[in-house]
Amino acid sequence: MRWQGGRRSENVEDRRGVRAGPGMALGGGGLLVALLVATLFGADPMQLLSIVLEGGGGVPVEDTQPPADTKNDPEADFVSVVLADTEDVWRKLFEDTGQRYVDPRLVLFRDQVRSACGFASAAVGPFYCPADSKVYLDLSFFQDLSRRFGAPGDFARAYVVAHEIGHHVQNLSGLSGEVQRRQQSLSHEEGNALSVRVELQADCYAGVWAHHANVERNVLEPGDVEEALGAATAIGDDRLQRQGQGYVVPESFTHGTSGQRVRWFRRGFDSGKPGQCDTFAARDL
């Protein structure tokens, strides 16, 4: 991926030197959001639940950090460039439909972090919190993506960031709140099925970003799309369950199969149109 000459985002917060501890609790629908995002990349949602419940019932107090200086930190610098590129792409796409795109912030943390969605450890993987419009990322996940999931490459990492920004797009559209309300009246299995559609749409939005980033700035190099597709394949529910427990339980899927994740990323990438990402209207995922 050709990224070194790209613009750096001013919306990166570096909390890697900040010690986070219990004391953050979820209020209202925040708990549901945390459970929804906890399973990203195969994490156990009950692990996050147990961590969150240690915090008590107080209102979360958000850590505020100045924009990060990423120039001497290659991985953080890469994330800053990708984030800036998503800002450019989505700002233009929103403007084209008469809407205003509000930039999210991306928080770099190490081991554990406090967010408006609760207290989380790095084990939950990268996640987006609708309550504060921030993406949370422990950079060690990139090593896991390569070594544990077998999905190396800078564009595989860019896909991870773009997927989380896809959740921000959903939040701005009001979808995140609607999903929370709907899940409250659904069974566990029905809620999981709805979660799959949420995650596949975020995959599709990641593909939309990649399409426009390449058309407008020629960022892709040979093999980059394959890296993204490899990452999508590696973190499919079916593959993760088969690796972790030796068998799959489709009713427990929350993010979609490897094939589904690849298909929806590809759909966004090939079309470049957010309107092609309506997983909720699709009969066949």
Buried (B, 14 or more C-beta within 10 A) or exposed (E): BBBEEBEBBBBBBBBBEBEBEBEBBBEEBBBBBBBBBBBBBBBEBEBBBEBBBEBEEEEBEEBEBEBBEBEEBEBBBBBBBBBBBBBBBBBEBBEEEEEEBEBBBBBBBBEBBBBBBBBBBBBBBBBBBBBBBBBBBBBEBBEBBBEEBEBBBBBBBBBBBBBBBBBBBBBBEEBBBEBBEEBEEEEEEEBBBBBBBBBBBBBBBBBBBBBBBBEEBEBBBEEBBEBBBBBBBBBBBBBBBEEEEEEBEEEEBBBBBBBBBBBBBBBBBEBBEBEBBEBEEEEEB
